Amino acid sequence: MIDRSTALQLDAADPLASWRDEFVIPDPDVVYLDGNSLGRTPKRTVEALHRVLDEWSGDLITSWWEHDWLNLALSVGDELAPLLGAGPGEVAVHESTTVGIFQQVNVALDLAADRGRPRVVAVDDGDFPTDRYVVEGIARLRDVEIRHGIDDLDGVDVVLRSLVDYRTAELVDLTDETDRARQAGAVTVWDLSHAAGVLVLDLHGAGVDLAVGCTYKFLNGGPGAPAFVYVSERVHDRVTQPIWGWFAQHDQFAMERPFDPRRGVGRMLNGTPPVLGLTAAREGIRLSVDAGIDAIAAKGRALTGFGIELADQFGLVNVTPRDPARRGGHVAVRHPDARRLHAALGERKVIIDRRDPDILRFGMSPLTTSYADVHEAFAALADLLATPD
């Protein structure tokens, strides 16, 4: 029988336990297991934002040069790169995930070999809505056919898929699936939104050319924090992205000249970068770098494993893979009354996520989630199910 004392013993032995103190937690009674949707607020982010506001008010327009705001999208990208298994000059942080996906799918379409017919983009009907919507939107603008499903890649030019299933947390093999697509002649765009900051990634080793992801989940970048795009140096010189803007111009202040894209991942930029959002994202990224992604990933596996054990103990229907090598940073429980249970947990100050029609997601962000949190959340759900309506 796993009880609260077991959870407290695990917390006492947790080498990352002290990192929780790096975050603003105004109500210690709140059990927050939704960091896979929006991470908690790092204390250093609050300080950094105040600092940038002082720069803005004091140095005004000169801040772009005095404080290197001009290069912020690329410098933050370089700080994020090691967490992705990427190198310097391969990551830019600058836009929303949706815009990044639009850019990357268009880039992939142009990288794909010309087969003398309309290009085919494969996307799974169960993937995250934005991914599917973006592909549908691109098909309205270009001569593109959509393949609904990713099992059969024969004749497919571009594959867009998530590394971690946003509902069940199922993790696919990055290397094998990238290879499978390449063998079929397809370029893969990977959505890493539910993977970055909680899994050890090796984009170089896996042979990934293009990827995109958000920074506001496990990377604790803040609500609406800018997303990242990864472009392997192998394809830099062949990349033409669809949204041209002055920050992607080789000499952006030579305004009379025709568009001449920057070298490297800088050509993925477009308009003026969101300085406040980038500042917040950078602090969240730095926290993960400082704590160490290997340690973060190890705790993530342990937390989710603990959650699955508790689901078993309380007779809950777990739909997350039991193999730690095949799951991301949350545990999904299926129940037909998920909507009511989600609301009832919220009334008990247990904050989790719901995905209709019947999935409850228990997000376990390693830097802020304790084993006691996990135990309390699952015990609360079990108590609700044992209590008559």
C-alpha positions in Angstrom: 0.0 0.0 0.0 1.5 3.3 -1.1 0.5 6.0 1.4 1.5 9.6 2.0 4.4 8.6 4.1 5.9 6.8 1.1 5.6 10.0 -0.9 7.2 12.0 1.8 10.2 9.6 1.9 10.6 9.9 -1.8 10.6 13.7 -1.5 13.2 13.6 1.2 15.5 11.6 -1.1 14.8 13.7 -4.2 18.0 15.4 -5.5 15.8 18.0 -7.3 13.5 18.8 -4.4 15.2 22.2 -3.6 14.5 23.5 -7.1 10.9 24.0 -6.1 12.1 26.9 -4.0 13.1 28.7 -7.2 9.4 29.2 -8.1 6.6 31.5 -6.9 4.1 29.4 -4.9 1.7 31.8 -3.2 -0.7 29.1 -2.0 1.2 26.0 -0.7 -2.2 24.2 -0.4 -2.7 24.1 -4.1 -1.7 20.8 -5.7 -0.6 21.8 -9.2 -0.3 19.0 -11.7 -0.8 21.0 -14.8 2.8 22.1 -15.6 2.4 20.2 -18.9 0.0 23.0 -20.0 1.5 26.0 -18.2 4.6 25.8 -15.9 4.8 27.7 -12.6 6.4 31.1 -12.4 10.2 31.1 -11.7 11.3 33.8 -9.1 14.1 34.8 -11.4 11.6 35.5 -14.2 9.9 38.1 -12.0 13.3 39.8 -11.3 14.3 39.6 -15.0 11.1 41.2 -16.2 11.5 44.1 -13.7 15.1 44.5 -15.0 14.0 44.7 -18.6 11.2 47.1 -17.7 13.9 49.3 -16.1 15.9 49.0 -19.3 13.0 50.0 -21.4 12.0 53.0 -19.3 15.6 54.2 -18.8 17.3 53.5 -22.1 14.3 53.5 -24.4 15.1 52.8 -28.0 18.8 52.4 -27.4 18.0 49.3 -25.4 17.9 47.3 -28.7 21.7 47.9 -28.9 22.7 48.5 -25.3 21.1 45.4 -24.0 21.3 43.3 -27.2 17.6 43.0 -27.7 18.3 42.8 -31.4 19.8 39.3 -31.1 17.6 38.0 -28.3 15.7 35.5 -30.4 18.9 33.8 -31.5 20.8 34.1 -28.2 17.9 32.5 -26.3 17.8 29.9 -29.0 21.5 29.1 -28.4 20.8 28.7 -24.6 17.9 26.3 -25.4 19.9 24.3 -28.0 21.6 21.9 -25.5 18.3 20.9 -24.0 17.3 19.7 -27.5 20.5 18.0 -28.5 21.1 20.9 -31.0 24.1 23.1 -31.7 24.7 26.8 -31.7 23.0 28.6 -34.6 20.3 25.9 -35.0 17.5 27.2 -32.7 15.5 30.5 -32.8 12.9 31.4 -30.2 10.6 34.1 -31.6 7.0 33.2 -32.5 4.0 31.1 -31.5 4.1 27.4 -32.0 1.4 27.8 -34.7 3.5 30.2 -36.7 6.5 28.0 -36.2 4.6 24.9 -37.6 3.4 27.0 -40.6 7.0 28.0 -41.3 8.4 24.5 -40.9 5.9 22.7 -42.9 6.4 25.1 -45.8 10.2 24.7 -45.4 9.8 21.0 -45.5 7.6 21.2 -48.6 10.3 23.1 -50.4 13.0 20.7 -49.2 11.1 17.6 -50.4 12.1 16.2 -53.8 10.0 17.2 -56.8 8.0 14.1 -57.8 6.1 15.8 -60.6 2.8 15.9 -58.7 1.1 17.7 -55.8 3.0 17.4 -52.6 1.5 15.2 -49.9 1.6 16.0 -46.2 0.8 13.3 -43.7 -0.7 14.2 -40.3 -2.5 12.0 -37.8 -6.2 12.9 -37.2 -5.6 12.4 -33.5 -2.7 14.9 -33.3 -2.9 18.2 -31.6 -5.5 20.4 -33.3 -3.1 23.2 -34.2 -0.9 20.8 -36.1 -3.9 19.5 -38.1 -5.3 23.0 -38.7 -2.1 24.4 -39.9 -1.8 21.6 -42.5 -5.3 22.2 -43.6 -4.6 26.0 -44.0 -1.5 25.3 -46.0 -3.5 23.1 -48.3 -5.7 26.1 -49.1 -2.6 28.1 -50.2 -0.5 25.5 -52.0 -0.9 22.5 -54.2 -0.9 20.1 -51.4 -2.8 16.9 -50.6 -3.4 15.8 -47.0 -2.8 12.2 -46.0 -4.9 11.5 -42.9 -2.6 9.1 -41.0 1.1 8.3 -40.7 1.1 4.5 -40.9 1.5 4.4 -44.7 4.1 6.9 -45.9 4.3 5.7 -49.4 4.2 8.8 -51.7 4.3 11.2 -48.7 6.6 14.3 -49.0 6.2 15.8 -45.5 5.3 14.3 -42.2 4.1 16.5 -39.3 3.8 14.7 -36.0 4.2 15.1 -32.2 6.9 13.3 -30.4 4.6 12.9 -27.3 0.9 12.3 -27.6 -0.8 15.2 -25.9 -3.5 13.0 -24.5 -1.9 9.7 -23.4 1.8 10.8 -23.1 2.9 8.0 -25.5 6.4 8.7 -26.7 7.5 7.5 -30.2 11.0 6.6 -31.1 12.5 9.8 -32.6 15.3 8.1 -34.5 13.4 5.2 -35.9 10.4 7.3 -37.0 12.7 10.0 -38.6 14.5 7.2 -40.5 11.2 5.6 -41.5 10.0 8.8 -43.1 13.3 9.5 -44.7 13.3 6.0 -46.2 10.0 6.8 -47.8 11.4 10.0 -49.2 9.6 12.3 -46.7 10.9 15.2 -44.6 9.6 15.1 -41.0 8.6 18.2 -38.9 8.6 17.2 -35.3 6.4 19.0 -32.7 8.3 18.8 -29.4 5.9 20.8 -27.3 5.2 18.0 -24.8 8.8 16.8 -24.9 11.1 19.9 -24.5 12.3 20.4 -20.9 11.2 17.0 -19.6 12.9 14.5 -21.9 16.5 14.1 -23.0 16.5 14.9 -26.7 19.2 14.4 -29.3 18.0 16.0 -32.5 21.5 15.7 -34.1 21.8 12.0 -33.2 18.3 11.3 -34.5 19.0 12.9 -37.8 16.2 15.5 -37.4 16.1 18.3 -39.9 13.2 20.4 -38.7 11.4 20.8 -35.3 9.2 23.2 -33.4 7.9 23.5 -29.9 6.7 25.7 -27.1 8.4 27.1 -24.0 5.5 27.6 -21.6 5.0 24.0 -20.5 7.9 22.1 -18.9 10.3 25.0 -19.7 8.3 27.4 -17.5 8.5 30.3 -20.0 5.2 31.9 -19.0 1.8 32.2 -20.6 2.1 32.7 -24.4 5.9 32.5 -24.2 7.5 32.4 -27.7 8.0 29.1 -29.3 11.2 27.7 -30.8 12.1 26.4 -34.3 15.0 24.1 -34.9 16.7 23.9 -38.3 19.6 21.5 -38.7 22.8 23.1 -40.1 22.7 20.3 -42.7 19.8 22.1 -44.5 20.5 25.8 -43.6 21.5 26.8 -47.1 18.4 25.1 -48.7 15.8 26.8 -46.4 13.4 29.3 -47.7 10.7 30.1 -45.1 7.4 31.7 -46.1 7.1 34.7 -43.8 9.7 37.3 -44.8 10.4 40.1 -42.4 13.1 42.6 -41.6 14.6 40.6 -38.8 15.4 37.8 -41.3 17.2 40.3 -43.6 21.0 39.9 -43.9 21.4 43.6 -43.2 18.1 44.6 -41.6 18.9 48.3 -41.5 19.7 48.5 -45.2 16.1 49.1 -45.8 16.3 50.0 -49.5 17.7 46.6 -50.5 15.7 43.6 -51.7 15.2 40.8 -49.3 18.4 38.8 -48.7 18.0 36.2 -45.9 20.4 35.8 -43.1 22.6 32.8 -42.9 21.7 29.9 -40.6 18.6 29.7 -38.5 18.3 33.5 -38.4 16.5 33.3 -41.8 13.6 31.9 -39.8 13.0 35.2 -38.1 10.4 37.6 -39.3 9.2 40.7 -37.4 10.3 42.4 -34.3 10.8 39.8 -31.5 8.8 39.9 -28.2 11.4 41.1 -25.8 9.3 40.6 -22.6 8.2 37.1 -23.7 11.8 36.2 -24.6 13.1 37.4 -21.3 10.7 35.2 -19.4 11.4 32.2 -21.7 15.1 32.7 -21.2 14.8 32.4 -17.4 12.7 29.3 -17.6 15.2 27.7 -20.0 18.1 28.7 -17.8 16.5 27.0 -14.8 16.3 23.7 -16.8 19.9 24.1 -18.0 21.1 24.7 -14.5 19.2 21.8 -13.0 20.4 19.5 -15.7 18.1 17.8 -18.3 19.4 14.3 -17.3 18.3 14.8 -13.7 15.0 16.4 -14.8 14.2 13.5 -17.2 15.1 10.9 -14.5 12.7 12.5 -12.0 10.0 12.8 -14.7 10.2 9.1 -15.3 10.1 8.4 -11.5 7.1 10.7 -11.0 5.1 9.3 -13.8 5.9 5.8 -12.7 4.7 6.7 -9.2 1.5 8.1 -10.7 0.9 4.9 -12.6 1.4 2.8 -9.4 -1.1 5.0 -7.6 -3.6 4.6 -10.5 -3.3 0.9 -10.2 -3.7 1.0 -6.5 -6.8 3.0 -6.7 -8.3 1.0 -9.5 -8.1 3.8 -12.1 -7.9 3.2 -15.8 -4.4 4.4 -16.8 -3.8 4.8 -20.6 -0.2 6.0 -20.4 2.5 3.5 -21.4 4.0 1.7 -18.5 7.5 1.5 -20.1 9.3 4.6 -18.9 11.1 4.8 -22.3 7.8 5.2 -24.1 6.1 8.0 -22.1 6.4 11.7 -21.6 5.8 13.9 -18.6 2.2 13.2 -17.7 -0.1 10.3 -16.7 -3.5 10.0 -18.4 -6.5 8.4 -16.7 -9.6 7.6 -18.6 -13.1 8.0 -17.0 -16.5 8.6 -18.6 -17.3 11.3 -16.0 -14.0 13.2 -16.6 -15.6 16.6 -16.9 -17.3 16.4 -13.4 -14.3 14.9 -11.8 -12.0 17.6 -13.2 -14.2 20.3 -11.8 -14.6 18.6 -8.4 -10.8 18.2 -8.1 -10.4 21.9 -8.8 -12.8 22.7 -5.9 -10.4 20.7 -3.7 -7.4 22.8 -5.0 -6.1 19.9 -7.1 -5.3 21.4 -10.5 -5.0 18.9 -13.3 -6.0 19.0 -17.0 -8.8 17.5 -18.9 -9.0 16.4 -22.6 -12.5 15.6 -23.8 -14.3 13.3 -23.9 -12.8 11.2 -21.1 -9.1 11.9 -20.3 -7.8 13.4 -17.1 -4.1 14.4 -17.4 -1.8 14.6 -14.4 1.1 16.7 -15.4 4.4 16.1 -13.5 6.8 18.9 -14.1 10.0 17.7 -12.4 11.2 21.0 -11.0 8.0 21.9 -9.3 6.1 18.6 -8.6 6.6 16.6 -5.5 5.8 13.0 -4.9 3.4 14.2 -2.2 1.6 16.3 -4.8 1.1 13.2 -7.0 -0.1 11.1 -4.1 -2.6 13.8 -3.0 -4.0 14.2 -6.5 -4.6 10.5 -7.1 -5.9 10.0 -3.6 -8.3 12.9 -4.1 -9.6 11.4 -7.3 -10.1 8.0 -5.7 -11.9 9.6 -2.8 -14.3 11.4 -5.3 -15.0 8.1 -7.0 -15.7 6.4 -3.7 -18.1 9.2 -2.6 -21.7 9.0 -3.9 -22.8 11.9 -6.1 
